[in-house]
């Protein structure tokens, strides 16, 4: 007989389970005495490590577009809590430590969320796009990612203006699923984030030029038909090149994605499908 978790026993049990997880995370942070980044500077650090813009309003299958409009509001509320934050040597950036809980009392609206393997909605929905942006910039730096969750098992929406490889996103839930980055270098980094009518705009800056240039790329990208439907797969890699010599410092595998397609496979270009034998052998 399958054991049910507390959060599966109804709304009240879910609320209790959520409070328990929040308390546990706060207790762990106090016990570990993490030195969180919490200093801001209006003056921008001189070196741009990475810059990226992310389209706010996307067509995501049959998702109500009003949730996209609400997400724009939510992102605009969160951005001032993050912009100009300094991440100094020895400090840890925590998304939830900076932004706090997204509540209706603070002006946050009902936006898109992910529940299990399907889209849902909730107050403050859409924050994943913010951590997606930050994660992408961090991948192009020498900062160390210490906590990262993502929707790795499912491909929930057909592509719409995709700029980055599939599977490089994030998943967050206040505050026990966080996105955290530690600065183990001798340099100070800074986030600069703002929204405009169309884009969520971000810069990761630093006080000194960086010796390495990073490139994030994918291999073996495509779709396969399997017994229970279509699957999307790719291998995401990260290459670092020494700016002075041009030599490759390292080329590492970040993640292998093998995600079940949860939308109508007819929306996929048939040319992107490939033989599934290779991937079956890799399991």
N, C-alpha and C positions, 0 to 999 in steps of 0.2 A: 504494500500500500504506500502510495507516494505521500511523503510528509509535507504538509502545508507550512509555509512561513507565516510569521505573525502578520506581515503586511498584506497577505492574501485573504485574511479573514473578514474583510469589510472595511469601510471608511474609518471607523473609530480605531480599529486595530492598526490600520495603516498610519493614522495620525500618531498613535502611541509609538509605533515602530520608528517613525521619522524623528520624533522627539528624542528617542533613545539614541539614535545614530548621531544626531546633532550634539547631544550631551557627551557622547563618547569621543567625538572628534575634538570638541573643546577641551575635554579632560586630557586627551593625548597631547594636544598642542602645549598645554600648560606643563605637563610632565616632562616633555622633551625640550622645553624652553627654546623653541625655534625663534630665531632672530628674524622677524618679518620685515620686509621692505615697507616703510611707511613715511619716508621723507620725500617731499615734492620740491621741485625747483622750476620756476617759470622760465628760467634761462635754459635754452636747449643745449645739450652737449654737442660738441662740434662735429663729430663723425657720424654719418648715417651708415649704420651696419646693414639695414634692410628696410625697404619701403614696400608696402602692399596696400591695395585698395580692393574692397570686397563689395560687390553689388548687393544692396540691401533687399530690394524687392525682386524675388525670383518666382517663376512659375514652377510650383512643386506639385505636379500631378493634379489631383482634384482638391487640393487643400484650399480652403476659403482664403481669398486674397485679403480679407480684412485682418486676418492674423498676421499677414505681412506688413500691413499698415501699422498695426499695434507693435510689431517687432521694431519698426523704425523708431517709435516713441521710446520703447524700452532701451534700445541701444543708445539713444541720445541721453537718457537718464544715467546710464552706467558709465559712459565715456568720461565725464568729468572726474569720476572716482579713480580713474586709471591714468589719465594723461599727465605727463610731466613727472610721473613716479620714478624715483631713482632706485636702482637695484645695486647696492654697493657691495664690495667684496665681503663674503661671509653671510650675506643676507639671502632670504628666501622670498620670492614673489608668490603670493597666494591670491588667486582670483577672488575667492569669496572673502578673504580677509580684507581686501580693498573695497569690494562692491557691497558687501553685506547682503542680507536677505532681501529679495525683490518682492515687495508687498504692495497691495493696492493703496495702502495709506501713504506710500512714498510716490504714488503716481504711476506705478507700473500697470500695464494692461495685459489682457489675456492674449498670449502669443503661442506660436507653434512649439510643442514639446514632443518628445518621443517616449512612448510607453511600450516597453517590450519590443515587439516587432512591427509596430504601426504608429502613425502620427496621431497625436492628441493635442490638447491645449491646456494652458495653465497660466496663472499670473506670473509675469516676468519671462514668459516664453521667448525664445530667440537668443538667449545669452550664449548658446553654443557658437553662434557666428562670431561673437567677440573673442572667445577663447580659440576658435579656429584661426582667426587672424593673428593673435598673439603667438600661437603655436607655430604657425608658418614662419613668422619672423624669427622666433627663437631657434628654429631648425637651421637658420642661416647664421648662427652665432656660436660662440664657445660656451654659452650658458648650459647648465646641466639640468635636464628635465628630471624631476624627482617624483612627480605624480601626473599620470596621464591616462585617461579612460577614453574609449571611443566606440562608436557603433560598428563593430567589426564583423558581426555575423549577418547583417542584412544590408542590402542595397534598396533603400526605401523610395527613392525618387529618380526619375530619368534625368539625365544631365541637362542643365540649362546654363549655358555660358561658362562651363567649367574652366577654371584657370589653373588649378592645382591637381596633382594626381589623386585619384580615388583612394580613400582610406587614410588620408592625412588629417582627418577632422578630430574633434574632441567630444566628449560627453561629460556633462557636469550636472550635479544636483546639490543644492544647498544643504549643508556645507560639507557633507561626507564624501561626495565625489567632487574633488577639487582639481584644478590645474595648477601645479606648483613647479617653480624653477629656482634652482639655487645658483648663486654666483660664486663659483670656486676659482675665479680668476683674480688678478690684482687690479682689474679695471672696473670702472663704474659704468653701468648701463642705464638707459632711460627709455621709458615708453612715452610716445606722443600719439595720442589717439583722438580723433574727432569724427563727427558725422556731418554729412551734407545731405542735400535732397536725394541723391542717388547712391552715395557710397559711404561705407564705413572705411575710414582712412587711418592707416597706422604707419608709424616709424619706430624702429628700434635704433637708438643712438648710443654712442659710447664716448668716453673722454679721450681715448687714444685710438689711432689706426690699428686695425686688426691684421695679423699676419696671414690669416687663411681666408680664402673665398670658398663659399659652400654652394653646392648645386644639388637640388633634390630632383630625382628623376624616377621613372618607373620602367619596369621590364615585364614582358609576357602579359601585357594588358589585353583583356578580351572577355568574352562570355562563352559559357559552355552549357549544353543541355545535359542534365543528369536525371536520375530516376524520379526525383520529386520536383523538377522544374529547372528554371534557368539560374545560373550562378555567374557572378562577376568576380574576376580575379585579377590580381596584379602583384608585383613585387616592388615595393618602394625602397629606394636606396638613397644614400647621402654620401656625396663625394666632397672632400676638402682638398683644395689646391693651394699650395704655397705661393703667395703673390710675388715674392722676390725671385724664386727659382722657376716657377711654373710646374714644379713637380707635384704629383698627387701624394698628399700626406696620408690619406686613408680613403677607402671606398667601402662603406659598411651597409649591410642590409638593415633597414629599419623595421619593416613589417611585411608579412605575406598575407594578403587579403583573399579570402574565399567566401564571398557573401551571397546569400540567397536573394534573388531578385523578387521584390515584393510588389512590383507594379506590372502592368501588362507587358509581357515580353515583345508584343508586336510593336512597341514603341522603340525597340532597339534596332539599329541598323543591322540587317542580316550579315553584312560584310564583317561585322565585329565578332561573329561567332567563330569558334575554332574547335578542333578535335579535343575531346575531353580526356583522352587517354593519358596525356602528360600529367594532368592534375590528379587524376585518379591514382597514378603511381606515386605521387608525392604525399598522399594522405598517410 
